[in-house]
Amino acid sequence: MVKADLIIYNIGELIYFNEPIRKVNENNTKILNNYGIAIKEGKILDVNSSDYIKTKYESQNIIDAEKSLVTSGLIDMHTHALFAGSREDELYKKLTGISYSQILREGGGIYKTVKYTREASFESLKNRLDKVLNYALINGTTTIEIKSGYGLDLENEIKMLNVINTIKEKYDVIPTLLAHVIPKEFDENDYIDYFINKIMPEVAKLRLAKYIDVFCDENAFTLDQTRRIFNQALKLGFRLRLHADQIKYIGCSKLINEYPIDSIDHLENCPQENLEEIARSDTVIGLLPASTISMLDNAKPKIESVKGKALFALGSDYSANSPMISMQTAIDLAIYYLHFTPIETLALSTINSAYSLRLENKGKIKIGYDADLIIWDLENINQLGYYWGYNRINKIINKGKVITVKL
């Protein structure tokens, strides 16, 4: 018999996606019954019938899945998980009708968090991020994208990215350098020059980020400013992501026709014709329902006509504005608020989120892929939407290591 580090058998339903999903069908999605998985050195060694796996492999670590649902680990493709301070007072402002844009113009919002984050030490930020990521992990998030953007100046953006990269020793994170807003102490044009000529080259030299992201919107970065940042990003070897059309449409989503943008996120105010253009491309639309709801302005991406055509992915958008880190909650909201089916939301949270981040070894239960798996306290995929609002996980396999959630 072949030695494995871990064997999982007696899986009730194993959900397999063989490619990023636009529309779930029998060619790209399989629901496999009575299956097993062998794992070695943090990778999937084999996937086959339960009897085959038990016959071919041996291990000191064997898990009986007890006919449960097994899926890939969840991938959170959009977060602002690192920051200091709190903004609970702004919830009350939004509830009384004060808009997010007005809060930002008055020096609150992002600017308030920038102040707290600049004042915070490296160790305090690291400790806080560790707690957030641990909570995300026990709720099923095995890979997470984390943006900077609450530092704004060179010293503090580097501090944030160093924290994110240090935490990579413990968690699977994808670092992103975010152009968030213009700092109050800078003239607009001077800051674009500073960001392009000081911050971006230093981050590139230190290899602290895979992506450049820009908040292209009202009271953030204009279309032309975003172009300048993207042009420099491509020269420096960064990949591109984009916050677009969240607060107001100023043309940002049209940039998919000019740049190789891996993921374009938010789009609450994106025109229908632009959504149709994105749907025909390989750019992923990042859906962030918790963030959308937290704005309390009734804006919602108008995506019904491009369902089945576009590549969608799902993120928590954990931030100081909406500190919700559970991808299970994001899945619940995608079902009940955005009207995706349970199996669609799983695709959005695994294979499509992996593609959004251009990760080639994640999001799929396949030989050679990272052994990031969830054994759910559920019998089938449809129960993922039927039972909601709480942690439905029994065990998590994170790079081959077992984490027991329910005792």
Residue pairs with C-beta under 8 A, 6 or more apart in sequence:
1 55
1 56
1 57
1 58
2 38
2 45
2 56
2 57
2 58
3 40
3 57
3 58
3 59
4 38
4 39
4 40
4 45
4 46
4 57
4 58
4 59
5 39
5 40
5 41
5 59
5 61
5 400
6 38
6 39
6 40
6 59
6 61
6 62
6 63
6 371
6 397
6 400
6 402
7 36
7 37
7 38
7 39
7 53
7 54
7 57
7 58
7 59
7 61
7 62
7 63
8 36
8 37
8 39
8 53
8 62
8 63
8 65
8 70
8 373
8 375
8 397
9 36
9 50
9 53
9 54
9 62
9 63
9 64
9 65
10 34
10 36
10 50
10 64
10 65
10 66
10 67
11 32
11 33
11 34
11 35
11 36
11 37
11 50
11 65
11 67
11 68
11 70
12 33
12 34
12 65
12 66
12 67
12 68
12 69
12 70
12 379
12 380
13 31
13 32
13 33
13 69
13 70
13 379
13 380
13 381
14 31
14 32
14 33
14 35
14 37
14 47
14 70
14 71
14 365
15 29
15 30
15 31
15 32
15 69
15 70
15 71
15 72
15 343
15 346
15 365
15 381
16 29
16 30
16 31
16 32
16 47
16 364
16 365
16 366
17 28
17 29
17 347
17 350
17 351
17 363
17 364
18 27
18 28
18 29
18 30
18 364
18 366
19 28
19 351
20 284
20 311
20 351
20 352
20 354
20 355
21 28
21 29
21 311
21 344
21 347
21 348
21 351
21 352
22 308
22 309
22 310
22 311
23 308
23 309
24 341
24 343
24 344
24 347
29 343
29 347
31 381
34 49
34 50
34 51
35 47
35 48
35 49
35 50
35 53
35 70
36 47
36 48
36 49
36 50
36 51
36 52
36 53
36 54
37 44
37 46
37 47
37 53
37 70
37 365
37 371
37 373
38 44
38 45
38 46
38 47
38 53
38 56
38 57
38 59
39 45
39 371
39 397
39 400
40 400
41 400
42 370
42 371
42 399
42 400
42 401
43 368
43 369
43 370
43 371
43 400
44 365
44 366
44 367
44 368
44 369
44 370
44 371
45 57
45 367
46 53
46 56
46 57
46 367
47 365
47 366
47 367
48 56
61 402
63 375
63 395
63 402
65 375
67 379
68 375
68 376
68 377
68 378
68 379
68 394
69 375
69 376
69 378
69 379
69 380
69 381
69 383
69 384
70 365
70 373
70 374
70 375
70 376
71 346
71 350
71 365
71 373
71 374
71 376
71 381
72 350
72 351
72 362
72 363
72 364
72 365
72 372
72 373
72 374
73 140
73 141
73 142
73 143
73 350
73 362
73 372
73 373
73 374
73 396
73 397
73 398
74 139
74 140
74 141
74 142
74 327
74 328
74 331
74 349
74 350
74 353
74 374
75 141
75 142
75 143
75 144
75 327
75 349
75 350
75 353
75 354
75 357
75 359
75 362
75 363
76 136
76 141
76 143
76 144
76 145
76 315
76 316
76 318
76 325
76 327
76 330
76 353
77 145
77 263
77 284
77 286
77 313
77 314
77 315
77 353
77 356
77 357
78 145
78 147
78 263
78 265
78 286
78 288
78 315
78 316
78 317
79 144
79 145
79 146
79 147
79 315
79 316
79 317
79 318
79 319
79 325
80 146
80 147
80 149
80 150
80 178
80 317
80 318
80 319
80 320
81 129
81 132
81 133
81 136
81 144
81 146
81 318
81 319
81 325
82 117
82 125
82 128
82 129
82 146
82 147
82 148
82 150
82 160
82 163
82 164
83 113
83 116
83 117
83 150
83 319
83 320
84 113
84 116
84 117
84 119
84 120
84 124
84 125
84 128
84 150
85 112
85 113
85 115
85 116
85 117
85 120
85 320
86 320
87 108
87 109
87 112
87 113
87 320
87 321
90 103
90 108
90 109
90 112
90 321
93 103
93 108
94 100
94 103
94 294
94 295
94 296
95 296
99 297
100 109
100 247
100 295
100 297
100 321
101 218
101 219
101 247
101 248
103 109
104 110
104 111
104 181
104 219
105 219
107 184
109 321
110 149
110 150
110 180
110 181
110 320
111 181
111 184
112 320
113 150
113 320
114 150
114 151
114 152
114 156
114 181
114 183
117 125
117 150
117 151
117 156
117 160
118 151
118 153
118 156
122 159
122 162
122 163
125 159
125 160
125 163
126 163
126 166
126 167
129 146
129 163
129 164
129 167
130 167
130 170
132 318
132 325
133 144
133 167
133 170
133 171
133 173
135 325
135 326
136 144
136 316
136 318
136 325
136 326
136 327
137 171
137 396
137 398
137 403
138 391
138 393
138 396
138 403
138 405
139 325
139 326
139 327
139 328
139 391
139 393
140 326
140 327
140 328
140 374
140 393
140 396
141 316
141 325
141 326
141 327
142 172
142 362
142 372
142 396
142 398
142 399
143 172
143 173
143 174
143 353
143 354
143 357
143 359
143 362
143 372
144 171
144 172
144 173
144 174
145 173
145 174
145 176
145 211
145 315
145 357
146 164
146 173
146 174
146 175
146 176
147 176
147 177
147 178
147 180
147 213
148 157
148 160
148 161
148 164
148 175
148 176
148 177
148 178
148 209
149 157
149 160
149 177
149 178
149 179
149 180
149 213
149 215
150 156
150 160
150 180
150 320
151 157
151 158
151 159
151 160
152 180
152 181
152 183
153 183
153 199
154 194
154 198
154 199
154 202
157 177
157 199
157 203
158 202
158 203
158 206
158 208
161 175
161 177
161 203
161 206
161 208
161 209
162 208
164 173
164 175
164 208
165 175
165 208
167 173
168 175
172 370
172 372
172 398
172 399
174 210
174 211
174 357
174 359
175 208
175 209
175 210
175 211
176 209
176 210
176 211
176 212
176 213
176 241
177 199
177 200
177 203
177 208
177 209
177 211
177 212
177 213
177 238
178 212
178 213
178 214
178 215
179 195
179 212
179 213
179 214
179 215
179 221
179 226
179 229
180 215
180 220
181 215
181 219
181 220
181 221
182 188
182 191
182 220
182 221
183 191
186 194
188 225
192 225
192 228
192 229
195 229
196 228
196 229
196 232
200 212
200 229
200 232
200 233
200 236
200 238
201 236
203 209
204 236
204 237
204 238
209 238
210 238
210 239
210 357
211 238
211 239
211 240
211 241
211 262
212 229
212 230
212 233
212 238
212 239
212 240
212 241
213 240
213 241
213 242
213 243
214 221
214 225
214 226
214 229
214 230
214 242
214 243
215 221
215 243
215 246
216 222
216 223
216 225
216 226
216 242
216 243
216 244
216 250
216 252
216 255
217 243
217 244
217 245
217 246
217 247
217 248
217 250
217 252
218 247
218 248
218 250
219 247
220 243
220 247
221 229
222 250
223 250
223 251
223 252
223 254
223 255
226 242
226 252
226 255
227 255
227 258
230 240
230 255
230 258
230 259
233 240
234 240
234 259
234 260
239 260
239 262
239 358
240 259
240 260
240 261
240 262
241 261
241 262
241 263
241 264
241 265
242 252
242 255
242 261
242 263
242 264
242 265
243 252
243 265
243 266
244 252
244 253
244 255
244 264
244 265
244 266
244 267
244 270
245 252
245 253
245 266
245 267
245 268
245 269
245 270
245 274
246 266
246 267
246 268
246 269
247 269
248 269
249 269
249 270
249 271
253 264
253 267
253 270
253 271
253 274
253 275
253 278
254 274
254 277
255 261
255 264
256 264
256 277
256 278
256 281
256 283
257 277
261 283
262 283
262 284
262 356
262 357
262 358
263 283
263 284
263 285
263 286
263 313
263 356
263 357
264 278
264 283
264 284
264 285
264 286
265 285
265 286
265 287
265 288
265 315
265 317
266 286
266 288
266 291
266 292
266 301
267 275
267 278
267 285
267 301
267 303
268 292
268 295
268 299
268 300
268 301
269 299
270 278
270 301
270 302
272 302
272 305
275 285
275 301
275 302
275 303
275 305
275 306
275 310
276 305
276 306
276 309
278 285
278 306
278 310
279 285
279 306
279 309
279 310
280 309
282 311
283 311
284 311
284 312
284 313
284 352
284 355
284 356
285 301
285 303
285 306
285 310
285 311
285 312
285 313
286 312
286 313
286 314
286 315
286 356
287 301
287 303
287 312
287 313
287 314
287 315
287 334
287 338
287 348
288 314
288 315
288 316
288 317
288 330
289 314
289 330
289 333
289 334
289 337
289 338
290 316
290 317
290 322
290 324
290 329
290 330
290 333
291 317
291 319
291 321
291 322
292 299
292 300
292 301
292 337
293 322
293 333
293 337
294 321
294 322
294 324
300 337
300 338
301 338
303 310
303 312
303 338
304 339
307 340
311 352
311 355
311 356
312 340
312 348
312 352
313 348
313 349
313 352
313 353
313 355
313 356
314 327
314 330
314 331
314 334
314 345
314 348
314 349
314 352
314 353
315 330
315 353
316 324
316 325
316 326
316 327
316 329
316 330
317 324
318 324
318 325
324 330
326 391
327 349
328 391
328 392
328 393
329 389
330 349
331 342
331 345
331 346
331 349
331 384
331 385
332 385
332 388
332 389
334 340
334 344
334 345
334 348
335 341
335 342
335 345
335 385
335 388
336 385
336 388
340 348
341 385
342 381
342 382
342 383
342 384
342 385
342 386
343 381
343 382
345 384
345 385
346 381
346 384
350 363
350 364
351 363
351 364
352 363
353 363
354 362
354 363
354 364
355 363
361 368
361 369
361 370
362 369
362 370
362 372
363 369
365 373
370 399
371 397
371 399
371 400
372 397
372 398
372 399
373 396
373 397
374 393
374 395
374 396
374 397
375 393
375 394
375 395
375 396
375 397
376 383
376 384
376 392
376 393
376 394
377 392
377 393
377 394
377 406
378 384
378 387
378 392
383 392
384 392
391 405
391 406
393 405
393 406
394 404
394 405
394 406
395 402
395 403
395 404
395 405
395 406
396 402
396 403
396 405
397 403
